[in-house]
Amino acid sequence: GTFTNPELRESRRARAARLRLADAVVAQRAQSWTPFPLRTAPAGESQPTLDLTGQGKQPWPEHDELVEIRAEMTEAIRRLYAKCFAGVNIDLANPVQIIDDLIELLERDPGRFPEIALGIPQHTGYLPDQVFTTTALCLVTAARRGWSSRDVKLAGLSGLFADLGMLTVPDDALTAQRTLTDIELNYVWRHTTASVVLTESIQGLPEVVRRAVYQHHERGGAAGYPNRTDTHEISDLAHVVAACDALAAATAPRAYKPGKMPFHALRELIDLASQGLYDKAS
């Protein structure tokens, strides 16, 4: 109700206090991120990769079954986000199960896996749908980069929680067909901070995931937010999430516009990467 009912919106003073608290939480978390390397190395002999041969796996699901699988996983994401927003303690095994189920599909048929991300119609303006797309794209992108199975899972978890903080953005700001006010823009720009804070209830979530969540809207040339971090200070995990989140957002339908065709959205993303805004490897 706080973010959908104008009569129940928090006062500016209360909101300012909440944002200061969120900044303090993230600043404290960020101190633990420094020791972790920003770059993710390709898997070595001691680090197994996913089996992308597709041999000996179950056949790829028919379209109707694929639609049902996506709907079930999207509902699982909706429930997960609701628990995070309510501050309910969550065992890491809960979100990892979503990632493992997607990886099982990826290993069945890597060539057809993007179908479940981009080939099924989405609900208009439905956040869990977009989160599902981002997560699936993060997994296949990390796997194609030759990352270890562990790092592929970290990429999936980073994509899964990147937009958790969007739950704090007012609905009318998300659906507005106008220029957003400064306050509304501030909500959007600070959603990465909110995402980190809302993951506090997830027991055992790796800190490299929280760092990627926080950085996934940073861009090359210090053009992003929240800290205008330059490319060499952005983690590889965040680079992957940035590209996949952008592609997912571009193809997602909105109340004020249809989603772009994946081919056109990908071409635009490649153009932006050539300008240095996104990591070309992602």
FENJO-V880713 format. One record per helix or strand of 3 or more residues. SS is the DSSP state (a for helix, b for strand). FROM is the first residue (numbers start at 1). LEN is the number of residues. If there is no record, write none. Layout:
{{SS/FROM/LEN} {SS/FROM/LEN}}
This chain:
{{a/6/3} {a/12/19} {a/63/24} {a/92/17} {a/114/5} {a/127/18} {a/149/13} {a/164/5} {a/171/4} {a/182/8} {a/191/11} {a/207/9} {a/220/3} {a/231/3} {a/236/16} {a/262/13}}
